[in-house]
Amino acid sequence: MTQGSVTQASIMRVFVRPMFSVTPVSSRNRYALEPLGTKPKFWFTDDQERRILFKAEARGTGEDWAEKVACELCRMLVLPHVVYNLAFDAQTGLPGVICENCAPPPVELVLGNQLLLARDPAYPGDGRRYKVQAHTVKAVADALSDLAVPPSPWSDSMPSGIQSALDVFVGYVMLDAWIANQDRHHENWGALKTGNDLCLAPTFDHGASLARNLSDSERAERLSTRDSRRQIDSFARKARSAIYGAAADPKALTTFDAWIAFSRLSPAASRIWKQRLCSITDQCVSHILDEIPPARISETGRRFTLSLLLVNQQRICSGDIH
C-alpha cells in the first residue's frame, strides 16, 4: 500500500470483527502491584510467559472503553501504540483492560520527565504530572532529538516518510487532538532503553480521553441543545494538552494547538499523519464504538463519543484550529 492510500475497503477488511472480547484475569495470580498512576493495577504472567498489566476501572468513569477505543484508532492510523484489550478481574468483578509490557527486561522504560531532567538539571523533579510549565514544545522536541523511532515491531507498519522520533510524536499529538486526550503529561510518553540505545516508546495510557467521565445526562444535553456554547463543537475546543507553548505561559496549549506547534517542527510528517486520519470514514469509527460491549458504554455514551471524534476529525482535516 502506498503512503496515505487508506481506503474504506482496506480498513473494513482489516477492522470488521464481532464485538470485542473481554478477557477474564485473576488478581490471585498477580506477582506485583504497579505503583505508577492512580488506578488499581497489577502484573501477572500469561500462559505464554508474557508479563501482562491489568488496569482496573474501579470508579466507573469509562477509562476501560476509552483506552480500547483509542487503541483501535491508533491501529487504524498505523501509529506505534501499546495494544489494550478489555478484561475483568474474576476475583473482584472489576472491569478493566490488559496490555503486554512494552519494555520487558532487559529493555527499560524511561519516562519523559526523566529524559527532560537528564537534559536540563533544572527541570522540575518534584513528582508533579500536571501544570509543569517547563514541559514545553521545545523541551519535548529537544528530548526527542536524542531518540530513534520506536523499534520493531512497533514501527513495522508506519507510513513511509516517517523518519524520526519527532515525526512519530507529531502523530501522537494529532491522536491527542482527535480523541481529546488531555493526559499527555511528562510521564505519559517516554523512551525504550536497550543498553545505550534510546528509542521513542509506543504511545500509551489514553484512558483519560474521549470525555469518558461525562454523565449521560450531560452528554444527552450537549447532543440536543441549540445553545452553541454547549454544543459538542464548543466543548471539543476546550480540551487542553499537558504541554505548554512556553515556560512563561499560564495555561497549557489546547490539544489542537499542541498538534499545530509540533506540526510546524515537522510539516512533512504532519501531512502524512493528517492524510491517514482524513482517509478514515465515519463508518469505520462508528464500527469501533459498536464493538464496545453495552455493559461498558451506554448508547448515549456511544453517540456522544462518535460525535466528538467526528467533530475533532473534521477540525483537523479542515485546518480549523481556532
C-alpha positions as CSV (number, residue, x, y, z in Angstrom):
1,M,0.0,0.0,0.0
2,T,1.4,3.4,-0.9
3,Q,1.8,6.2,1.5
4,G,-1.6,7.5,2.7
5,S,-3.6,5.2,0.5
6,V,-6.0,4.1,3.2
7,T,-9.3,3.1,1.5
8,Q,-12.6,2.3,3.2
9,A,-12.4,-1.2,1.7
10,S,-8.9,-1.9,3.1
11,I,-9.8,-0.6,6.5
12,M,-13.0,-2.5,6.8
13,R,-11.3,-5.7,5.6
14,V,-8.9,-5.4,8.5
15,F,-11.1,-4.0,11.2
16,V,-14.5,-5.6,10.8
17,R,-14.9,-8.1,13.6
18,P,-17.5,-9.2,16.1
19,M,-17.9,-7.4,19.5
20,F,-14.6,-7.0,21.4
21,S,-13.9,-10.0,23.6
22,V,-13.5,-9.5,27.4
23,T,-10.6,-11.5,28.9
24,P,-11.0,-12.8,32.5
25,V,-8.0,-12.5,34.7
26,S,-7.4,-13.2,38.4
27,S,-5.8,-11.0,41.0
28,R,-4.9,-14.2,42.8
29,N,-2.3,-14.7,40.1
30,R,-0.7,-11.3,40.4
31,Y,3.0,-11.2,41.2
32,A,3.5,-7.4,41.6
33,L,1.4,-4.2,42.0
34,E,2.0,-1.3,39.6
35,P,2.8,1.9,41.6
36,L,2.6,4.3,38.7
37,G,-0.8,6.1,38.1
38,T,-3.9,6.4,40.3
39,K,-6.0,3.4,39.5
40,P,-5.6,-0.2,40.8
41,K,-3.1,-2.2,38.7
42,F,-1.3,-5.5,38.9
43,W,1.1,-7.6,36.8
44,F,0.6,-11.2,36.0
45,T,2.2,-13.7,33.6
46,D,0.0,-15.3,30.9
47,D,0.2,-18.8,29.5
48,Q,2.9,-17.6,27.0
49,E,5.1,-16.3,29.8
50,R,4.5,-12.7,28.9
51,R,4.2,-10.0,31.5
52,I,0.7,-8.5,31.4
53,L,-0.6,-5.5,33.2
54,F,-4.2,-5.3,34.3
55,K,-5.6,-1.8,34.9
56,A,-8.9,-1.8,36.8
57,E,-11.7,0.6,36.2
58,A,-12.8,0.9,39.8
59,R,-14.6,4.3,39.6
60,G,-17.0,3.7,36.7
61,T,-15.6,6.6,34.7
62,G,-15.2,4.7,31.4
63,E,-11.4,4.6,31.3
64,D,-11.5,1.0,30.1
65,W,-13.6,1.5,27.0
66,A,-11.8,4.8,26.2
67,E,-8.5,3.0,26.4
68,K,-9.7,0.3,24.0
69,V,-11.3,2.8,21.5
70,A,-8.1,4.8,21.5
71,C,-6.1,1.7,20.8
72,E,-8.2,0.8,17.9
73,L,-8.0,4.3,16.4
74,C,-4.2,4.0,16.7
75,R,-4.4,0.8,14.8
76,M,-6.3,2.5,12.0
77,L,-3.7,5.3,11.9
78,V,-0.9,2.7,11.9
79,L,0.6,4.7,14.8
80,P,3.0,2.8,17.2
81,H,0.9,2.0,20.2
82,V,0.6,-0.3,23.1
83,V,-2.2,-2.8,22.5
84,Y,-5.0,-2.8,25.0
85,N,-7.8,-5.4,25.4
86,L,-10.9,-5.4,27.6
87,A,-10.7,-7.6,30.6
88,F,-12.2,-8.1,34.1
89,D,-10.9,-9.4,37.4
90,A,-12.7,-12.6,38.1
91,Q,-11.9,-12.2,41.9
92,T,-13.3,-8.7,42.4
93,G,-15.6,-8.3,39.3
94,L,-13.8,-5.1,38.4
95,P,-13.7,-4.3,34.7
96,G,-10.5,-3.0,33.1
97,V,-8.0,-3.5,30.4
98,I,-4.9,-5.6,29.9
99,C,-1.8,-4.8,27.9
100,E,1.6,-6.5,27.4
101,N,4.7,-4.9,29.0
102,C,6.2,-2.7,26.3
103,A,9.6,-2.8,28.0
104,P,10.3,-6.4,29.0
105,P,13.8,-6.9,30.6
106,P,16.4,-6.1,29.6
107,V,14.6,-3.2,28.0
108,E,13.8,-0.2,30.3
109,L,11.0,2.3,30.0
110,V,12.5,5.8,30.6
111,L,9.6,8.3,31.1
112,G,9.5,11.8,29.6
113,N,10.3,13.6,32.9
114,Q,13.5,11.5,33.2
115,L,14.6,12.4,29.7
116,L,13.9,16.1,30.3
117,L,15.7,16.1,33.6
118,A,18.7,14.4,32.0
119,R,18.9,17.3,29.5
120,D,18.1,20.0,32.0
121,P,19.0,19.6,35.7
122,A,16.7,22.5,36.5
123,Y,13.7,20.6,35.1
124,P,11.1,20.1,37.9
125,G,11.6,16.8,39.7
126,D,9.0,17.2,42.4
127,G,6.7,14.5,41.3
128,R,4.1,16.7,39.7
129,R,2.4,15.5,36.4
130,Y,0.3,18.5,35.6
131,K,0.8,22.2,35.5
132,V,4.5,21.7,34.8
133,Q,5.2,24.8,32.7
134,A,8.7,23.5,31.8
135,H,7.0,20.8,29.8
136,T,7.1,22.8,26.6
137,V,7.0,22.0,23.0
138,K,10.7,23.0,22.6
139,A,11.8,20.9,25.6
140,V,10.0,17.8,24.4
141,A,11.2,18.3,20.8
142,D,14.8,18.7,22.1
143,A,14.5,15.4,24.1
144,L,13.1,13.7,21.1
145,S,16.2,14.6,19.1
146,D,18.1,12.1,21.3
147,L,15.8,9.2,20.4
148,A,15.4,6.9,17.4
149,V,12.0,5.9,16.1
150,P,10.2,3.1,18.0
151,P,11.8,-0.3,17.4
152,S,10.2,-3.3,15.7
153,P,7.5,-4.4,15.9
154,W,6.0,-1.1,16.9
155,S,7.3,0.7,13.8
156,D,6.9,-2.1,11.3
157,S,3.8,-0.7,9.6
158,M,4.5,3.0,9.9
159,P,3.9,5.1,6.8
160,S,6.9,5.8,4.6
161,G,8.2,9.2,5.1
162,I,8.1,9.0,8.9
163,Q,11.8,9.0,9.7
164,S,12.5,10.5,13.2
165,A,11.1,10.3,16.7
166,L,9.8,13.8,16.2
167,D,7.9,12.7,13.1
168,V,6.3,9.9,15.2
169,F,5.5,12.2,18.1
170,V,3.6,14.5,15.7
171,G,1.3,11.6,15.2
172,Y,0.9,11.1,18.9
173,V,-0.2,14.7,19.4
174,M,-2.5,14.5,16.4
175,L,-4.1,11.5,18.1
176,D,-4.5,13.6,21.3
177,A,-6.3,16.3,19.3
178,W,-8.6,13.7,17.7
179,I,-9.5,11.8,20.9
180,A,-9.4,14.9,23.2
181,N,-6.6,13.4,25.3
182,Q,-5.7,15.9,28.0
183,D,-3.3,13.5,29.7
184,R,-0.1,13.8,27.6
185,H,1.9,14.8,30.7
186,H,5.6,14.1,31.1
187,E,5.0,10.5,32.5
188,N,2.7,9.6,29.6
189,W,5.4,9.4,26.9
190,G,8.9,8.1,27.1
191,A,11.7,6.0,25.6
192,L,12.7,2.4,25.4
193,K,16.3,1.9,26.5
194,T,18.3,-1.1,25.5
195,G,21.9,-0.8,26.5
196,N,22.9,2.7,25.4
197,D,20.2,2.9,22.7
198,L,17.2,5.1,23.2
199,C,14.1,4.7,21.0
200,L,10.7,6.5,21.4
201,A,8.2,4.3,23.2
202,P,4.9,3.5,21.5
203,T,2.1,5.8,22.7
204,F,0.3,4.5,25.8
205,D,-2.2,5.4,28.5
206,H,-5.2,7.1,26.8
207,G,-7.8,6.3,29.3
208,A,-8.4,9.9,30.2
209,S,-9.6,10.7,26.6
210,L,-12.9,10.9,24.8
211,A,-14.6,12.8,27.7
212,R,-15.3,9.4,29.1
213,N,-16.2,10.7,32.6
214,L,-19.2,12.9,31.5
215,S,-22.6,11.8,32.8
216,D,-25.1,10.6,30.3
217,S,-27.4,13.5,31.2
218,E,-24.7,16.0,30.2
219,R,-23.9,14.0,27.0
220,A,-27.6,14.0,26.0
221,E,-27.9,17.7,26.7
222,R,-24.9,18.6,24.6
223,L,-26.1,16.4,21.8
224,S,-29.5,18.1,21.7
225,T,-29.0,21.7,22.8
226,R,-29.4,24.7,20.5
227,D,-27.1,26.7,22.6
228,S,-23.9,26.9,20.6
229,R,-21.8,27.4,23.7
230,R,-23.0,24.0,25.0
231,Q,-22.7,22.0,21.7
232,I,-20.0,19.4,21.1
233,D,-18.0,21.6,18.8
234,S,-17.6,24.3,21.5
235,F,-16.9,21.6,24.1
236,A,-14.2,20.0,22.0
237,R,-12.3,23.2,21.5
238,K,-11.7,23.4,25.3
239,A,-9.6,20.3,25.5
240,R,-6.1,21.1,26.8
241,S,-2.9,19.3,26.4
242,A,-0.4,19.0,29.3
243,I,2.2,20.6,27.1
244,Y,3.0,24.3,27.2
245,G,3.9,26.6,24.3
246,A,6.5,28.4,26.5
247,A,7.5,28.1,30.2
248,A,6.0,31.5,31.0
249,D,2.6,30.6,29.7
250,P,-0.1,30.5,32.4
251,K,-2.0,27.7,30.6
252,A,-1.1,24.6,28.7
253,L,-1.8,24.6,24.9
254,T,-5.1,23.2,23.7
255,T,-4.7,19.7,22.2
256,F,-5.2,21.3,18.7
257,D,-2.6,24.0,19.3
258,A,-0.1,21.4,20.6
259,W,-0.6,19.4,17.4
260,I,-0.1,22.5,15.3
261,A,3.0,23.5,17.2
262,F,4.7,20.1,16.7
263,S,3.5,20.1,13.1
264,R,5.4,23.2,12.4
265,L,8.5,21.5,13.5
266,S,7.9,18.6,11.1
267,P,5.4,19.6,8.4
268,A,6.0,16.6,6.2
269,A,5.2,14.2,9.0
270,S,2.1,16.3,9.9
271,R,0.8,15.9,6.3
272,I,1.4,12.2,6.3
273,W,-0.5,11.6,9.6
274,K,-3.2,14.0,8.7
275,Q,-3.7,12.2,5.3
276,R,-4.2,8.9,7.1
277,L,-6.7,10.4,9.6
278,C,-8.7,12.1,6.8
279,S,-8.9,8.8,4.9
280,I,-10.8,7.1,7.8
281,T,-14.5,7.1,7.3
282,D,-17.3,7.8,9.7
283,Q,-18.5,4.2,9.3
284,C,-15.1,2.8,10.4
285,V,-15.2,5.0,13.6
286,S,-18.8,4.1,14.3
287,H,-18.0,0.4,13.9
288,I,-15.3,0.5,16.6
289,L,-17.7,2.1,19.1
290,D,-20.3,-0.5,18.2
291,E,-17.8,-3.2,19.2
292,I,-17.7,-2.0,22.8
293,P,-20.0,-4.2,24.9
294,P,-23.1,-2.5,26.2
295,A,-22.1,-3.3,29.7
296,R,-19.2,-0.9,29.3
297,I,-20.7,2.0,27.5
298,S,-24.3,3.4,27.2
299,E,-26.0,4.2,23.8
300,T,-25.8,7.9,24.8
301,G,-22.1,7.5,25.5
302,R,-21.7,5.8,22.2
303,R,-23.5,8.6,20.2
304,F,-21.7,11.4,22.1
305,T,-18.2,9.8,21.6
306,L,-18.9,9.3,17.9
307,S,-19.9,12.9,17.5
308,L,-16.9,14.1,19.5
309,L,-14.5,12.1,17.3
310,L,-16.1,13.2,14.0
311,V,-16.1,16.9,15.1
312,N,-12.4,16.7,16.0
313,Q,-11.5,14.8,12.9
314,Q,-13.3,17.4,10.7
315,R,-11.4,20.2,12.5
316,I,-8.1,18.6,11.9
317,C,-8.8,17.8,8.3
318,S,-10.2,21.2,7.5
319,G,-7.3,23.0,9.2
320,D,-9.7,24.9,11.5
321,I,-7.7,25.1,14.7
322,H,-9.1,28.2,16.4
